Amino acid sequence: MSTTSSSPRKPRTTGSSRRAAVVAAVLATASCGGGERGGETLVTYFNGDHAVSLRHPASWRGDQAEQDGVWYRTFLAPPEPGQARAPVSVTLMAGPMAVTVEEYAKTYLAGHTVAATRPEERQGIAGRSWAFASADGRTLYRLLLLDLGGRVLGLYAQGDAPAVGKQAAVLDEMWASLTVERPDRYPVTAWREQKASLGLPASWRETRRFSGGGTLQTYFVSPPLAVDKGRQTVHASLSATFEPVPDGGGLAEYYEASRRRLGENFQLTNHSSFRDGYVDVMRTETPVAISFVKRFYFARDGHGCSLVFEAREDVFPRASRWADYIASTLVFGDEAAKAGK
């Protein structure tokens, strides 16, 4: 089987079309390790509709499709010199599943030689992975399926045997990075004096904190989300600010005071409610870049909390939902007291 740039489709029930399977989810198992990364820069793909994130080489081209209710996101390795097709592809998929993962996998495995299989787990979700090959050994495959209870999340890789060997270390890193985004399982950062806590993905990290005058600010940065033309990685940022509300007011007063401080450079594009607070989407521009900001506002007992998510305009649409996931975990004021935090 050759690896092409066409969008994946679920395998049919005939042997020939199974072997011509569409890409629909797989990643490497440890038994398929080895090879070199070759200095590849890995960036993170996040999808809020399917609650999943995955690292992949920045140089791999992305393609997306949907068929029969199954969503596919395929990552294609650059063609070898003189070649037009991708030698290796990895596809992330999500869709309905009414059988076990073992049954679901049969249409991918039929007609092939299974080299290894083992149980898998991601963020408390159980599944199974397989490594297998075509009958002639020229094409290698990896399949990972997670059982979400009526739905499947998976990874499927296929490629020419030499190319898969060359990319094995990259595939292993992609395999390890597959994450079911479950905000209730995010590691928690707590601010006891502010009676607040926030869950953030393990891939995000805290960079610094500042305090003074009754205000505390904590800054976080996302994993790399893109690579610019200068080969510099592009990240999203998040800041959590806790501060007094002017005159001990509530949400309305805190929102108005915050908007006044921001000034005219932050152009409001959307305003809506979020839980018991507000969320604004704003556009801001500097001489070198245009960015979008998603700013959440909450107020309790004369104290305000703002969560500010910012990303460059080309990254923001893909990562904006991540901010919603994180903001949904905020525990603040009375909520924190009830939770004993």
C-alpha positions as CSV (number, residue, x, y, z in Angstrom):
1,M,0.0,0.0,0.0
2,S,1.3,3.4,-0.8
3,T,0.8,6.4,1.5
4,T,-0.9,9.2,-0.4
5,S,-2.2,12.7,0.5
6,S,-5.8,11.7,0.0
7,S,-8.2,12.1,3.0
8,P,-8.7,8.9,5.0
9,R,-11.9,6.9,5.0
10,K,-12.9,4.0,7.2
11,P,-12.0,0.6,5.7
12,R,-14.7,-1.3,3.9
13,T,-15.4,-5.0,4.5
14,T,-13.5,-6.4,1.5
15,G,-9.9,-7.5,1.9
16,S,-8.6,-5.3,-0.9
17,S,-10.2,-2.1,0.3
18,R,-9.1,-2.9,3.9
19,R,-5.6,-3.0,2.7
20,A,-6.2,0.2,0.9
21,A,-7.6,1.6,4.2
22,V,-8.0,5.2,4.8
23,V,-5.9,6.7,7.4
24,A,-7.9,6.8,10.6
25,A,-5.8,6.7,13.7
26,V,-2.6,5.2,14.9
27,L,0.6,5.8,16.7
28,A,3.8,4.0,17.6
29,T,4.1,1.4,20.2
30,A,7.4,1.0,22.2
31,S,8.2,-2.1,20.2
32,C,8.3,0.1,17.1
33,G,10.9,2.5,18.6
34,G,14.3,3.5,17.2
35,G,15.3,5.9,14.5
36,E,16.1,9.5,14.7
37,R,14.0,12.7,15.1
38,G,16.4,14.5,12.8
39,G,16.0,17.7,14.8
40,E,12.3,18.0,14.0
41,T,10.4,20.8,15.8
42,L,7.2,19.4,17.3
43,V,4.1,21.6,17.6
44,T,0.8,20.8,19.3
45,Y,-2.5,20.4,17.5
46,F,-5.6,20.9,19.6
47,N,-9.2,20.3,18.7
48,G,-11.9,21.5,21.1
49,D,-14.8,19.7,19.3
50,H,-13.2,16.3,20.0
51,A,-11.3,17.2,23.2
52,V,-7.9,16.0,21.9
53,S,-4.4,17.3,21.5
54,L,-1.4,15.8,19.7
55,R,2.2,16.8,19.0
56,H,3.4,16.5,15.4
57,P,6.4,17.7,13.3
58,A,5.9,21.3,12.2
59,S,7.0,20.3,8.7
60,W,4.2,17.8,8.2
61,R,1.2,19.0,6.2
62,G,-2.3,18.7,7.7
63,D,-5.5,17.6,6.0
64,Q,-9.0,17.2,7.4
65,A,-12.1,15.3,6.3
66,E,-15.3,13.7,7.6
67,Q,-17.2,10.7,6.4
68,D,-20.0,8.7,7.9
69,G,-19.9,10.7,11.1
70,V,-16.2,10.0,11.6
71,W,-13.8,13.0,11.7
72,Y,-10.2,12.6,10.4
73,R,-7.2,14.9,10.8
74,T,-4.2,13.5,8.8
75,F,-0.6,14.6,9.1
76,L,1.6,13.9,6.1
77,A,5.4,13.7,6.2
78,P,7.2,15.7,3.5
79,P,7.8,13.7,0.3
80,E,11.3,12.4,-0.4
81,P,13.3,14.2,-3.1
82,G,11.9,13.3,-6.5
83,Q,8.7,11.8,-5.0
84,A,5.2,13.3,-5.0
85,R,3.6,11.4,-2.2
86,A,4.0,11.4,1.5
87,P,6.1,8.3,2.7
88,V,4.4,8.3,6.1
89,S,1.1,9.6,7.3
90,V,-0.6,9.7,10.8
91,T,-4.3,10.2,11.2
92,L,-6.2,11.3,14.2
93,M,-9.8,10.2,14.2
94,A,-13.0,10.5,16.3
95,G,-16.4,9.0,15.7
96,P,-19.2,6.7,17.0
97,M,-18.3,3.2,18.0
98,A,-21.0,0.5,18.9
99,V,-18.5,-2.4,19.4
100,T,-15.3,-3.0,21.4
101,V,-12.0,-1.6,20.3
102,E,-10.9,-5.1,19.4
103,E,-13.9,-5.6,17.0
104,Y,-13.5,-2.1,15.6
105,A,-9.8,-2.8,14.8
106,K,-10.6,-5.9,12.8
107,T,-11.3,-4.0,9.6
108,Y,-7.9,-2.4,9.8
109,L,-6.0,-5.6,10.8
110,A,-7.6,-8.1,8.3
111,G,-5.1,-9.4,5.7
112,H,-2.1,-8.0,7.6
113,T,0.5,-9.6,10.0
114,V,0.2,-8.3,13.6
115,A,3.6,-7.9,15.2
116,A,2.5,-6.6,18.6
117,T,-0.5,-5.5,20.6
118,R,-0.9,-4.2,24.1
119,P,-3.4,-2.3,26.3
120,E,-3.3,1.5,26.3
121,E,-4.5,4.3,28.6
122,R,-4.8,8.0,28.2
123,Q,-6.1,10.3,30.9
124,G,-8.1,7.4,32.4
125,I,-9.5,6.2,29.1
126,A,-8.7,2.6,28.2
127,G,-7.9,1.2,24.8
128,R,-5.5,-0.9,22.8
129,S,-2.7,-0.5,20.2
130,W,-1.4,-2.7,17.4
131,A,1.7,-2.8,15.2
132,F,1.2,-4.7,12.0
133,A,2.5,-5.0,8.4
134,S,1.3,-5.8,4.9
135,A,1.6,-9.3,3.7
136,D,4.7,-8.4,1.6
137,G,6.2,-6.4,4.5
138,R,6.6,-3.3,2.4
139,T,4.1,-1.2,4.4
140,L,4.0,-0.8,8.1
141,Y,1.1,0.3,10.3
142,R,0.3,1.4,13.8
143,L,-3.1,1.6,15.3
144,L,-4.3,3.0,18.6
145,L,-8.0,3.0,19.6
146,L,-9.4,4.5,22.9
147,D,-12.9,3.6,24.1
148,L,-14.8,6.8,25.1
149,G,-18.0,5.0,25.7
150,G,-20.0,4.9,22.5
151,R,-17.3,6.9,20.7
152,V,-13.8,6.0,19.6
153,L,-10.6,8.2,19.5
154,G,-7.8,6.8,17.6
155,L,-4.5,7.2,15.7
156,Y,-3.5,5.3,12.6
157,A,-0.1,5.4,10.9
158,Q,1.0,3.9,7.7
159,G,4.0,4.2,5.5
160,D,6.8,2.6,3.5
161,A,8.8,0.3,5.8
162,P,12.1,2.2,5.3
163,A,10.4,5.6,5.9
164,V,8.6,4.3,9.0
165,G,11.9,3.1,10.4
166,K,13.5,6.5,9.7
167,Q,10.6,8.3,11.4
168,A,10.2,5.9,14.3
169,A,11.4,8.3,17.0
170,V,9.0,11.0,15.8
171,L,6.1,8.5,15.7
172,D,7.0,7.4,19.2
173,E,6.8,11.0,20.4
174,M,3.5,11.6,18.6
175,W,2.2,8.4,20.2
176,A,3.2,9.5,23.7
177,S,1.7,12.9,23.2
178,L,-1.9,11.8,22.4
179,T,-4.0,13.5,25.1
180,V,-7.7,13.3,25.8
181,E,-8.4,16.8,27.0
182,R,-10.3,16.3,30.3
183,P,-10.4,19.6,32.3
184,D,-11.5,17.7,35.4
185,R,-8.1,15.9,35.3
186,Y,-5.9,18.9,34.6
187,P,-3.1,19.5,37.2
188,V,-4.3,22.3,39.6
189,T,-2.5,25.5,40.4
190,A,-3.9,26.9,43.7
191,W,-3.7,30.5,45.2
192,R,-4.7,30.0,48.8
193,E,-4.6,33.6,49.8
194,Q,-6.8,34.5,46.9
195,K,-9.1,31.5,47.6
196,A,-8.7,30.4,44.0
197,S,-7.5,27.5,41.9
198,L,-7.2,26.7,38.2
199,G,-6.6,23.6,36.2
200,L,-4.2,23.7,33.3
201,P,-3.1,21.0,30.8
202,A,0.2,19.3,31.8
203,S,1.6,20.7,28.5
204,W,1.3,24.3,29.8
205,R,3.8,25.7,32.2
206,E,4.0,28.6,34.6
207,T,6.6,31.2,33.7
208,R,6.4,33.9,36.4
209,R,4.4,35.6,39.2
210,F,4.2,39.2,40.3
211,S,2.4,40.7,43.3
212,G,2.0,44.1,44.9
213,G,-0.7,46.5,46.0
214,G,-3.1,43.7,46.6
215,T,-2.8,42.4,43.1
216,L,-1.3,39.0,42.1
217,Q,-0.5,38.0,38.5
218,T,0.6,34.5,37.4
219,Y,1.7,33.9,33.8
220,F,1.6,30.6,31.8
221,V,2.7,29.6,28.3
222,S,1.3,26.9,26.0
223,P,3.4,24.3,24.2
224,P,4.6,25.4,20.7
225,L,1.5,25.7,18.4
226,A,3.3,26.8,15.2
227,V,6.6,27.7,13.8
228,D,7.1,31.1,12.0
229,K,9.2,31.8,9.0
230,G,12.3,32.5,11.2
231,R,11.9,29.0,12.6
232,Q,10.9,30.5,16.0
233,T,8.1,28.6,17.8
234,V,4.8,30.4,18.4
235,H,3.0,30.0,21.7
236,A,-0.2,31.2,23.3
237,S,-0.1,32.8,26.7
238,L,-2.4,32.9,29.7
239,S,-2.4,35.2,32.7
240,A,-4.4,34.9,35.9
241,T,-4.9,38.2,37.7
242,F,-6.5,38.6,41.2
243,E,-7.2,42.2,42.3
244,P,-9.6,44.3,44.4
245,V,-12.7,45.6,42.6
246,P,-13.0,49.4,42.8
247,D,-15.1,50.5,45.7
248,G,-15.8,46.8,46.6
249,G,-18.1,46.4,43.7
250,G,-19.3,43.3,41.8
251,L,-18.9,41.9,38.3
252,A,-20.3,44.9,36.5
253,E,-17.9,47.3,38.2
254,Y,-15.0,45.0,37.7
255,Y,-15.7,44.6,34.0
256,E,-16.1,48.4,33.4
257,A,-12.9,49.2,35.3
258,S,-11.0,46.6,33.4
259,R,-12.3,47.8,30.0
260,R,-11.3,51.4,30.8
261,R,-7.7,50.3,31.7
262,L,-7.3,48.4,28.4
263,G,-7.9,51.5,26.2
264,E,-8.7,51.8,22.6
265,N,-6.0,49.5,21.2
266,F,-8.1,46.5,22.3
267,Q,-10.9,46.3,19.8
268,L,-13.9,44.4,21.1
269,T,-15.1,41.8,18.6
270,N,-17.4,39.7,20.9
271,H,-18.9,39.9,24.4
272,S,-20.9,37.1,26.0
273,S,-21.6,35.5,29.4
274,F,-19.4,32.6,30.6
275,R,-20.5,30.7,33.7
276,D,-21.2,33.5,36.2
277,G,-18.9,36.0,34.5
278,Y,-18.2,37.5,31.2
279,V,-15.8,36.7,28.3
280,D,-14.6,39.2,25.7
281,V,-12.8,38.5,22.4
282,M,-10.6,41.4,21.4
283,R,-8.2,42.3,18.6
284,T,-5.0,44.1,19.3
285,E,-2.2,45.2,16.9
286,T,1.4,46.2,17.2
287,P,3.9,47.3,14.5
288,V,5.0,43.6,14.2
289,A,2.0,41.4,14.8
290,I,-1.8,41.2,15.2
291,S,-3.1,39.2,18.1
292,F,-6.4,38.2,19.5
293,V,-7.2,38.1,23.2
294,K,-9.9,36.1,25.0
295,R,-10.5,37.7,28.4
296,F,-12.6,36.2,31.2
297,Y,-14.0,38.3,34.1
298,F,-15.2,37.0,37.4
299,A,-15.9,38.8,40.7
300,R,-16.6,37.6,44.3
301,D,-16.9,39.6,47.5
302,G,-15.2,42.7,46.3
303,H,-12.4,40.9,44.5
304,G,-12.0,40.3,40.8
305,C,-10.3,37.6,38.7
306,S,-9.4,37.9,35.1
307,L,-8.0,35.1,32.9
308,V,-6.4,36.5,29.7
309,F,-5.6,34.2,26.9
310,E,-3.6,35.7,24.0
311,A,-2.3,34.3,20.7
312,R,-1.2,35.5,17.3
313,E,-4.0,35.8,14.8
314,D,-2.9,32.7,12.8
315,V,-2.9,30.5,16.0
316,F,-5.8,32.0,17.9
317,P,-8.7,30.3,15.9
318,R,-7.2,26.8,16.5
319,A,-6.4,27.3,20.2
320,S,-9.2,29.6,21.4
321,R,-11.3,26.7,22.7
322,W,-8.4,25.6,24.9
323,A,-9.0,28.8,26.9
324,D,-12.6,27.8,27.5
325,Y,-11.5,24.4,28.8
326,I,-9.0,26.1,31.2
327,A,-11.4,28.8,32.3
328,S,-14.1,26.2,33.1
329,T,-11.9,24.8,35.9
330,L,-11.6,28.1,37.8
331,V,-12.6,27.8,41.5
332,F,-12.9,31.3,43.1
333,G,-14.2,32.9,46.2
334,D,-17.2,31.1,47.7
335,E,-16.6,28.1,45.4
336,A,-13.2,27.7,46.8
337,A,-14.5,27.9,50.4
338,K,-17.1,25.2,49.7
339,A,-14.4,23.0,48.1
340,G,-12.1,23.5,51.2
341,K,-9.4,25.2,49.2
